Amino acid sequence: MMRQPAAEAALTGEPVVIHPASRNRGFRYLLRRYARNRLALIGLWVVLLIIALALFAPWISPYSPIKPDFFNTLKAPNRAHLMGT
């Protein structure tokens, strides 16, 4: 019997044969396999960056997103507001 990838086997209707030793390879095997995929690593870094920004949001932007500050509307960039208002 010739071994086929799972996607091809699903299309042909043949059962997928999984070797018993490959079921218990462990977490280290998964990390090694994940580290080989560059797109997966980029996605991991993007997710970690979003989580870090969410955790440090009060320090990154200490101003309230709900309460408007009408006295500083459309001001030029300064030390308090690096991108302006």
Secondary structure, DSSP 8 states (H G I E B T S, - for coil): -----HHHHHHHT------GGGTT--HHHHHHHHHT-HHHHHHHHHHHHHHHHHHTHHHH--S-SSS--GGGTT----SS-TT--
